[in-house]
């Protein structure tokens, strides 16, 4: 039996269980199995994902595991949640910090709020559209404005990496079974490491709506990288300006594609839900 203190957070309904310094303390090595159990509400705490925070060098590292046990290169909401945990526990100080993810450094900035709820922004790096970097098994250099047919419907889709892979599909509304389509497209063989799927309705040049099917999780009320991917493709296709309000099932976040740094930046609320001790194998 293993005893682990944990804290649970949510960012627009996207929930993560955070565990401190497990790698350094050496209490557990099989994180994939732990993630499937602790994220299961029947036998664990219940969440979309689990985060391991460690400090292998001068910078804190955030490792994300999806509810199915798979490791994720990056999570936009997860980065902001991890930073909130570090700040509220007094492990970092200041208005901005850098944290390491599986796909590189992210700069996180703290805005208004307190240790229970705070508005936080995070840089997610430059969006990559080359198929080799997403990755996609394709002879073409880009997967942009491609026709995709699934479950009797046709879409125009584009793929992008924002630290993890995303397929963005534009639609007129959400009056269809987007969850079924997301589940099918996630595991299409052309996507080497599976793929996150986002369905987007463009309201105007400064507002979009998104529904997210998250790789290794399923439908989520929001996704930070999903919102960033949707905005990157919307801008690239000329649908929106470079600063966009993204409406999800659980509320809105701001996403911008900075002209100077060429990085995507997401901004929204993070909230601590509960803390306790997990007893499991």
C-alpha positions in Angstrom: 0.0 0.0 0.0 1.3 3.4 -1.0 0.2 6.6 0.7 0.5 9.8 -1.3 -0.6 13.4 -0.4 -2.4 15.0 -3.4 -4.1 18.2 -4.4 -6.8 18.5 -7.0 -7.3 21.5 -9.2 -9.6 22.5 -12.1 -9.2 25.0 -15.0 -12.5 25.6 -16.7 -13.6 22.1 -15.6 -10.4 20.4 -16.9 -9.2 18.7 -13.7 -5.8 17.4 -12.6 -4.5 15.6 -9.5 -1.1 17.0 -8.5 1.5 14.9 -6.7 4.7 16.6 -5.3 8.2 15.3 -5.9 7.3 11.7 -6.3 10.2 11.0 -8.6 12.7 12.4 -6.1 11.3 10.5 -3.2 11.1 7.4 -5.3 7.8 6.2 -3.9 6.4 5.1 -7.2 7.8 4.2 -10.6 4.8 3.0 -12.6 3.1 6.3 -13.1 0.9 5.0 -15.9 -0.8 2.5 -13.7 -1.1 5.0 -10.9 -2.8 7.5 -13.3 -5.4 5.1 -14.4 -6.3 4.3 -10.8 -6.2 7.7 -9.2 -8.1 9.4 -12.0 -10.8 6.8 -11.9 -13.7 8.1 -9.6 -14.7 4.6 -8.7 -11.4 3.5 -7.2 -9.5 6.8 -6.9 -10.0 10.5 -6.7 -11.3 11.2 -10.2 -9.8 13.6 -12.7 -8.9 14.1 -16.4 -5.2 13.7 -15.6 -2.5 13.3 -13.1 0.6 15.6 -12.7 3.9 14.7 -11.3 6.0 17.7 -10.1 9.7 17.2 -9.7 12.8 19.3 -9.7 15.6 17.5 -11.5 17.6 20.7 -11.9 17.1 24.4 -11.3 13.7 24.3 -13.0 10.5 22.5 -11.9 9.3 19.9 -14.3 5.6 19.0 -14.9 4.9 15.5 -16.2 1.3 14.9 -17.3 -0.4 11.5 -17.5 -3.9 11.2 -19.0 -6.7 9.3 -17.4 -5.9 6.2 -19.5 -2.3 6.2 -18.2 -0.7 7.6 -21.4 2.0 10.3 -21.0 1.2 13.7 -22.6 3.9 16.1 -23.9 2.0 19.1 -22.7 -1.2 20.4 -21.3 -2.1 24.1 -21.4 -4.4 23.9 -18.4 -2.0 21.5 -16.7 0.9 24.0 -17.0 -1.2 26.7 -15.4 -2.4 24.3 -12.7 1.1 23.1 -11.9 2.3 26.7 -11.6 -0.7 27.5 -9.3 0.4 24.6 -7.1 4.0 25.8 -6.9 2.9 29.3 -6.0 0.3 28.4 -3.4 2.8 26.0 -1.7 5.5 28.6 -1.5 7.8 26.6 -3.8 8.2 29.6 -6.2 7.7 33.4 -5.9 7.3 36.4 -8.1 4.9 37.3 -10.9 6.3 35.0 -13.5 8.2 31.7 -13.5 9.4 29.1 -16.0 8.5 25.4 -15.9 9.6 22.5 -17.9 7.2 20.3 -19.8 7.7 17.2 -22.0 7.9 19.6 -25.0 10.0 22.4 -23.6 9.9 25.4 -21.3 6.7 27.4 -20.7 6.6 30.9 -19.1 3.8 31.3 -16.6 2.5 34.6 -15.4 0.3 35.1 -12.3 -2.5 37.7 -12.3 -5.3 38.5 -9.9 -6.5 36.0 -7.3 -5.4 34.1 -4.3 -4.1 30.6 -3.3 -7.6 29.1 -3.9 -8.4 30.7 -7.2 -6.3 32.8 -9.6 -6.1 34.0 -13.2 -3.0 32.6 -14.8 -1.5 32.8 -18.3 1.0 30.5 -19.9 3.1 30.5 -23.1 2.8 27.4 -25.2 5.5 28.1 -27.7 5.2 28.5 -31.5 2.6 26.4 -33.3 4.1 23.9 -35.8 2.2 23.0 -38.9 4.7 20.6 -40.6 3.4 17.1 -40.7 6.8 15.7 -39.5 6.6 17.8 -36.3 3.0 17.0 -35.4 3.6 14.0 -36.3 1.4 12.7 -39.2 2.2 9.9 -41.6 1.9 12.0 -44.8 3.9 12.7 -48.0 2.8 16.3 -47.8 4.6 18.9 -45.9 1.4 20.3 -44.3 -2.0 18.9 -43.4 -4.1 22.1 -43.9 -7.6 22.4 -45.3 -7.8 18.7 -45.9 -11.2 17.0 -46.5 -11.9 14.5 -43.7 -14.9 12.2 -43.8 -16.1 10.4 -40.7 -19.4 8.8 -39.6 -21.2 10.1 -42.6 -20.1 13.7 -42.4 -17.4 15.7 -44.2 -15.2 18.3 -42.7 -12.4 20.6 -43.7 -9.6 19.9 -41.2 -6.1 21.2 -40.3 -3.5 19.7 -38.0 -1.1 21.6 -35.8 1.2 20.9 -32.9 1.2 23.2 -29.9 3.5 21.0 -27.9 1.1 18.1 -28.5 -0.8 17.1 -31.7 -4.2 18.6 -32.6 -6.7 18.2 -35.4 -9.0 21.2 -35.9 -12.3 20.9 -37.7 -14.6 23.8 -38.4 -18.4 23.4 -38.3 -21.6 25.5 -38.3 -22.8 24.2 -35.0 -22.5 21.3 -32.5 -25.8 19.6 -33.3 -24.1 16.3 -34.1 -22.3 13.5 -32.3 -18.9 15.2 -32.1 -17.8 12.9 -29.3 -18.2 9.8 -31.6 -16.3 11.5 -34.4 -13.6 12.6 -32.0 -13.2 9.1 -30.7 -12.8 7.7 -34.2 -10.4 10.4 -35.5 -8.1 10.2 -32.4 -6.9 6.7 -33.3 -6.8 7.0 -37.1 -3.5 5.3 -38.1 -2.3 8.4 -40.0 -1.8 10.1 -36.6 1.4 8.5 -35.3 0.8 9.2 -31.6 -3.0 9.6 -31.8 -4.4 13.1 -31.8 -6.5 15.6 -29.9 -9.6 16.6 -31.9 -11.2 20.1 -31.7 -14.5 21.2 -33.2 -14.7 24.9 -33.8 -17.5 27.4 -34.5 -16.3 30.9 -35.5 -18.7 33.5 -34.1 -16.7 36.5 -35.4 -13.2 37.8 -35.7 -12.6 37.9 -31.9 -14.7 35.0 -30.6 -14.9 31.2 -31.3 -16.5 28.3 -29.6 -14.7 24.9 -29.1 -15.7 21.4 -28.2 -12.7 19.2 -27.2 -12.1 15.5 -27.6 -8.9 14.9 -25.6 -6.5 12.1 -26.5 -6.4 9.6 -23.7 -9.2 11.2 -21.9 -12.3 11.6 -24.1 -14.6 14.7 -24.1 -13.5 17.4 -21.8 -15.2 20.7 -20.7 -12.1 22.6 -21.9 -8.5 22.1 -23.1 -5.8 24.8 -23.0 -3.8 23.4 -25.9 -7.1 22.7 -27.7 -8.1 26.3 -27.4 -4.6 27.4 -28.6 -4.7 25.0 -31.5 -8.1 26.2 -32.6 -7.0 29.9 -32.5 -3.8 29.2 -34.4 -5.7 27.5 -37.2 -8.4 30.2 -37.2 -5.8 32.9 -37.5 -3.9 31.0 -40.2 -7.0 30.6 -42.2 -7.9 34.3 -41.8 -11.1 33.7 -39.7 -10.0 35.7 -36.6 -7.7 38.3 -35.3 -4.6 37.4 -33.2 -6.4 37.8 -29.9 -9.4 35.6 -29.4 -11.9 34.8 -26.7 -12.5 31.0 -26.7 -15.8 29.8 -25.3 -15.7 26.2 -23.9 -18.4 24.1 -22.2 -17.2 25.5 -18.8 -16.5 29.1 -19.6 -14.1 31.3 -21.6 -10.4 31.8 -21.8 -8.3 34.3 -23.8 -5.8 33.1 -26.4 -3.4 35.2 -28.3 -0.7 34.6 -30.9 2.0 37.1 -30.1 3.5 39.0 -33.0 6.9 39.5 -31.4 7.6 36.1 -29.8 5.5 34.1 -32.3 4.2 32.2 -29.3 0.7 31.2 -28.3 -0.4 32.4 -24.9 -3.5 31.2 -23.0 -5.1 33.0 -20.1 -7.8 31.9 -17.7 -8.9 30.9 -14.2 -7.4 28.0 -12.1 -9.1 26.8 -8.9 -8.0 24.5 -6.1 -10.8 21.9 -5.4 -9.5 19.7 -2.6 -6.5 18.0 -1.1 -6.0 14.8 0.8 -4.2 11.5 1.0 -4.5 8.8 -1.6 -4.1 5.2 -0.4 -3.4 2.8 -3.3 -1.2 0.2 -4.8 
